[in-house]
Amino acid sequence: MKKWNGKLALALLVSCILILSACGKSSNGTSSGDKTLSVGTEATFAPFEFMKKGKVEGFDVDLLNAVAKEAGYKVDIKNTGWDAMLAGVKDESIDVGMAGVTINDKRKKSYDFSLPYFESINMIVVGKDSTVTNAKDLKGKKIGVQNGTTGQISSEKLFGENNKNILKYETSAMAFMALENGDVDAVVTDNAVANEYVKKNPDKKVKTIDDKTNFSSEYYGILLPKGSELKSKFDKALNKVLDNGTYTEIYKKWFGVEPDIDTLKSAEK
């Protein structure tokens, strides 16, 4: 009887080890016991992400929480900064990056993206007395951009990669500060960010300029490591959030208007 009990105990022990081994890691390398994903962001990009009372808030935060919940995850969002976010997702020390990251061919060589979740276009911010009416009028003027963003890419496409008049800043907030201080004549950034800055700073005497001739639409995606198994889960969850009204509710909360979901879903990125 003792011998039989010993064999039974051994069998139970082996079974427990196998079960624990299976539960220890999920397919994306994240612990399936807590299912919490590490998320990097750059929280100076209001209204998408910004700091409030020590917490990261914004449109991206609300949307990511909704998508992650639908996919069966929780998220732990840290204000890592732009460069650290990109590096962390690339080396997989961070599971997810979300900071208004535009999907483009260059980035797709190093990262995976979810389906598009936001349509954006670059916009110009200048002083109210500026005579600038479109992007071409910025020739010869000092342009402030956030380093590594499509504001930089669009400006360099128009005026050259090594143009000394394109001044690169670590954050969009720093680019706007340069405009306030007179260090640059204009800032080129995403339309939602530009509009938010002007709305929140009526005393700065600035205005926005649309230019859909020289700037084209771009789409944001949730940034993932190359080959991440989160992609299929997040794509499915994002479609669910788009279809069940959750996306519309979040969008209206932050932008005050109805989103164009048909255009968003038809974007081929």
Backbone torsions as a table, in degrees:
resi	resn	phi	psi	omega
1	MET	NA	-42.0	178.2
2	LYS	-62.9	-41.0	179.9
3	LYS	-63.0	-41.9	-180.0
4	TRP	-64.8	-41.5	179.1
5	ASN	-63.9	-34.4	177.8
6	GLY	-64.2	-42.9	178.2
7	LYS	-64.9	-40.7	179.6
8	LEU	-63.0	-43.2	179.1
9	ALA	-61.7	-42.3	178.9
10	LEU	-62.5	-42.4	179.8
11	ALA	-63.6	-40.9	178.7
12	LEU	-65.8	-39.0	179.1
13	LEU	-63.5	-44.7	178.5
14	VAL	-61.9	-42.2	179.9
15	SER	-60.8	-43.6	-179.8
16	CYS	-62.6	-41.7	179.6
17	ILE	-62.0	-43.3	-179.7
18	LEU	-63.6	-42.4	-179.9
19	ILE	-64.5	-44.2	179.5
20	LEU	-64.6	-37.4	178.3
21	SER	-63.8	-39.8	-179.6
22	ALA	-68.3	-32.9	-176.8
23	CYS	-87.2	-14.4	-172.0
24	GLY	-63.8	-36.8	-177.7
25	LYS	-135.1	142.2	172.7
26	SER	-86.9	177.3	-175.1
27	SER	-65.8	-20.2	180.0
28	ASN	-99.0	11.5	177.8
29	GLY	87.2	0.4	179.8
30	THR	-96.4	140.6	180.0
31	SER	-55.9	124.3	179.9
32	SER	-81.8	-7.1	177.2
33	GLY	-70.0	-40.6	178.9
34	ASP	-109.1	-20.3	179.0
35	LYS	52.5	40.7	178.3
36	THR	-104.1	124.3	-179.5
37	LEU	-95.8	137.1	174.0
38	SER	-82.3	131.4	-175.5
39	VAL	-126.1	129.3	174.5
40	GLY	-102.8	146.9	177.6
41	THR	-150.7	175.6	177.6
42	GLU	-127.1	95.2	-165.3
43	ALA	-86.8	49.5	171.1
44	THR	-128.9	30.5	-170.6
45	PHE	-123.7	51.4	-179.2
46	ALA	-62.1	142.4	7.6
47	PRO	-92.4	11.6	-177.1
48	PHE	-75.7	-47.2	173.9
49	GLU	-153.1	135.3	179.6
50	PHE	-158.7	161.8	-179.1
51	MET	-90.4	135.4	175.5
52	LYS	-144.2	116.4	-178.9
53	LYS	52.5	42.2	175.4
54	GLY	80.7	3.6	-179.7
55	LYS	-119.7	150.2	174.9
56	VAL	-84.2	124.6	178.4
57	GLU	-128.4	168.7	175.9
58	GLY	138.4	178.0	-179.4
59	PHE	-58.3	-48.0	-179.8
60	ASP	-59.6	-39.3	-178.5
61	VAL	-64.1	-48.2	179.9
62	ASP	-62.8	-42.6	-178.3
63	LEU	-68.0	-44.0	-179.5
64	LEU	-62.8	-40.0	176.9
65	ASN	-60.8	-41.0	-179.7
66	ALA	-67.5	-43.6	-179.6
67	VAL	-66.7	-45.2	-179.7
68	ALA	-62.3	-42.4	178.9
69	LYS	-61.1	-42.6	178.9
70	GLU	-63.1	-34.1	-179.6
71	ALA	-84.2	-6.6	177.6
72	GLY	93.7	24.8	-178.9
73	TYR	-125.9	161.5	164.9
74	LYS	-108.7	163.7	-180.0
75	VAL	-130.0	146.9	174.8
76	ASP	-119.6	102.6	-171.9
77	ILE	-95.7	126.5	179.2
78	LYS	-120.7	141.7	176.0
79	ASN	-82.1	82.5	-174.9
80	THR	-80.3	-24.7	-168.7
81	GLY	94.8	156.8	-173.0
82	TRP	-61.6	-55.7	-175.4
83	ASP	-63.7	-41.6	179.7
84	ALA	-66.7	-34.6	176.4
85	MET	-62.9	-49.6	-179.6
86	LEU	-60.6	-45.0	-179.5
87	ALA	-65.5	-40.9	-178.1
88	GLY	-65.9	-40.8	177.8
89	VAL	-68.9	-38.2	-178.7
90	LYS	-64.3	-41.8	-179.2
91	ASP	-93.2	6.1	174.6
92	GLU	67.4	18.9	171.0
93	SER	-78.5	-15.6	173.3
94	ILE	-122.0	136.5	-177.7
95	ASP	-76.4	-36.7	-170.5
96	VAL	-144.4	144.0	171.1
97	GLY	-122.2	137.7	178.5
98	MET	-149.9	109.7	-177.7
99	ALA	-160.2	49.2	-177.0
100	GLY	60.3	45.8	-175.9
101	VAL	-85.5	117.9	-179.5
102	THR	-74.3	134.2	175.2
103	ILE	-76.5	122.2	173.0
104	ASN	-146.8	166.4	-174.1
105	ASP	-62.3	-37.0	-179.3
106	LYS	-63.5	-46.5	-179.2
107	ARG	-68.8	-31.8	-178.6
108	LYS	-67.2	-14.9	175.4
109	LYS	-71.5	-27.1	-175.4
110	SER	-111.1	-17.6	-174.6
111	TYR	-136.6	162.9	164.9
112	ASP	-102.3	154.5	176.9
113	PHE	-127.3	151.5	168.5
114	SER	-70.8	176.2	168.7
115	LEU	-58.2	156.9	179.4
116	PRO	-60.3	141.0	177.3
117	TYR	-122.0	-5.2	179.8
118	PHE	-156.6	135.1	174.8
119	GLU	-98.4	130.2	-177.8
120	SER	-136.1	167.5	173.9
121	ILE	-150.7	145.9	-179.7
122	ASN	-69.8	151.9	-178.0
123	MET	-139.6	154.9	179.5
124	ILE	-102.3	136.4	173.1
125	VAL	-117.1	126.5	-179.2
126	VAL	-138.3	170.3	173.9
127	GLY	-66.8	153.2	-176.3
128	LYS	-60.8	-25.9	-179.3
129	ASP	-90.8	2.1	-178.1
130	SER	-66.5	145.6	177.8
131	THR	-92.7	2.1	179.1
132	VAL	-66.4	131.1	179.1
133	THR	-121.0	-15.8	178.2
134	ASN	-157.6	175.6	-175.3
135	ALA	-62.9	-35.2	-178.9
136	LYS	-63.7	-26.8	178.2
137	ASP	-69.1	-10.7	-179.8
138	LEU	-81.3	-4.5	179.4
139	LYS	-57.4	127.1	179.8
140	GLY	84.2	-5.8	178.8
141	LYS	-100.4	159.9	179.1
142	LYS	-84.2	126.0	-175.8
143	ILE	-115.3	127.3	176.6
144	GLY	-95.7	132.5	178.8
145	VAL	-138.9	157.9	171.3
146	GLN	-84.1	130.5	-177.2
147	ASN	-58.6	133.3	175.2
148	GLY	82.4	7.1	-179.1
149	THR	-104.9	172.8	179.2
150	THR	-72.1	-16.3	171.8
151	GLY	-63.1	-41.6	175.4
152	GLN	-66.5	-46.7	-177.7
153	ILE	-60.3	-45.6	-179.0
154	SER	-64.3	-41.5	-179.9
155	SER	-66.7	-40.6	179.4
156	GLU	-70.5	-30.2	176.6
157	LYS	-64.6	-35.4	-179.4
158	LEU	-80.7	-37.7	-169.1
159	PHE	-124.6	3.6	176.0
160	GLY	102.9	140.7	-175.5
161	GLU	-62.8	-36.4	-175.8
162	ASN	-102.3	23.5	-178.8
163	ASN	-67.3	123.0	-176.5
164	LYS	-68.1	-15.6	-179.6
165	ASN	-85.8	-6.0	175.7
166	ILE	-95.3	107.2	-175.0
167	LEU	-100.8	124.7	-173.6
168	LYS	-99.6	132.5	-179.2
169	TYR	-121.0	155.5	-176.3
170	GLU	-66.4	-34.0	179.8
171	THR	-135.2	162.5	176.3
172	SER	-66.7	-32.7	178.4
173	ALA	-61.0	-38.9	179.1
174	MET	-69.2	-34.6	176.7
175	ALA	-65.3	-41.7	178.0
176	PHE	-65.8	-36.6	177.3
177	MET	-63.8	-37.9	177.7
178	ALA	-63.5	-36.9	176.6
179	LEU	-65.6	-43.7	179.0
180	GLU	-61.3	-36.5	-177.5
181	ASN	-84.4	-5.6	-179.6
182	GLY	82.6	12.2	179.5
183	ASP	-76.4	-24.8	174.7
184	VAL	-131.5	159.8	179.6
185	ASP	-91.8	-19.6	-176.9
186	ALA	-158.9	158.9	172.1
187	VAL	-123.0	135.2	175.4
188	VAL	-110.9	120.5	-178.0
189	THR	-154.9	177.8	-178.9
190	ASP	-62.8	144.7	-173.6
191	ASN	-59.0	-41.9	-178.6
192	ALA	-64.4	-38.4	179.0
193	VAL	-68.8	-42.6	178.7
194	ALA	-61.9	-47.0	-179.4
195	ASN	-64.2	-38.7	178.9
196	GLU	-64.6	-41.5	179.7
197	TYR	-63.0	-46.1	-179.2
198	VAL	-64.9	-41.6	-179.5
199	LYS	-63.5	-41.2	-176.0
200	LYS	-83.6	-7.8	-177.2
201	ASN	-130.8	62.6	-178.1
202	PRO	-64.4	-22.2	-179.1
203	ASP	-79.2	-10.6	-175.5
204	LYS	-82.8	-9.4	178.2
205	LYS	55.5	56.8	178.3
206	VAL	-125.4	164.1	179.8
207	LYS	-144.2	162.6	177.7
208	THR	-105.7	152.8	177.8
209	ILE	-131.2	122.5	174.2
210	ASP	-81.8	145.9	173.4
211	ASP	-152.1	83.3	-178.6
212	LYS	-80.3	-2.8	175.1
213	THR	-80.5	-44.7	-176.5
214	ASN	-97.2	-15.2	176.2
215	PHE	-117.4	135.9	179.7
216	SER	-111.6	161.6	-179.6
217	SER	-61.6	147.4	174.6
218	GLU	-135.9	164.1	-175.8
219	TYR	-129.6	136.4	177.0
220	TYR	-87.8	147.1	174.3
221	GLY	-137.3	159.2	174.3
222	ILE	-75.1	126.6	-173.7
223	LEU	-85.0	130.9	-177.7
224	LEU	-134.8	155.4	175.2
225	PRO	-61.2	150.8	178.6
226	LYS	-60.1	127.1	179.1
227	GLY	82.3	9.0	-178.4
228	SER	-64.7	134.4	176.8
229	GLU	-76.2	-4.6	174.3
230	LEU	-70.0	-23.9	-175.2
231	LYS	-56.3	-52.4	-177.2
232	SER	-63.8	-36.9	179.6
233	LYS	-68.7	-42.7	-179.4
234	PHE	-70.9	-36.7	177.6
235	ASP	-61.8	-45.0	178.9
236	LYS	-63.2	-44.2	-179.2
237	ALA	-67.2	-40.1	179.3
238	LEU	-63.4	-43.1	177.1
239	ASN	-60.4	-38.3	178.8
240	LYS	-64.5	-43.7	-179.7
241	VAL	-66.0	-36.2	176.5
242	LEU	-66.7	-37.0	-174.3
243	ASP	-83.4	-29.0	-172.6
244	ASN	-93.4	4.9	176.6
245	GLY	95.2	-9.9	-178.8
246	THR	-64.9	-43.8	179.4
247	TYR	-60.0	-46.2	-179.5
248	THR	-59.8	-42.0	178.9
249	GLU	-61.7	-44.9	-179.7
250	ILE	-67.3	-42.8	-178.7
251	TYR	-61.1	-46.5	-179.2
252	LYS	-65.7	-33.2	177.4
253	LYS	-59.7	-42.4	-173.3
254	TRP	-94.6	-27.9	-175.0
255	PHE	-117.8	-10.6	173.8
256	GLY	74.9	7.4	179.5
257	VAL	-136.7	166.9	177.4
258	GLU	-75.7	138.4	176.4
259	PRO	-78.7	155.1	174.4
260	ASP	-93.3	83.6	-174.5
261	ILE	-69.0	-34.3	-179.7
262	ASP	-60.9	-45.7	178.5
263	THR	-64.2	-41.0	-179.3
264	LEU	-62.4	-45.1	-176.9
265	LYS	-73.8	-22.0	-179.7
266	SER	-89.5	-6.3	-179.1
267	ALA	-64.8	130.4	-179.3
268	GLU	-99.9	97.3	-179.2
269	LYS	-128.5	NA	NA
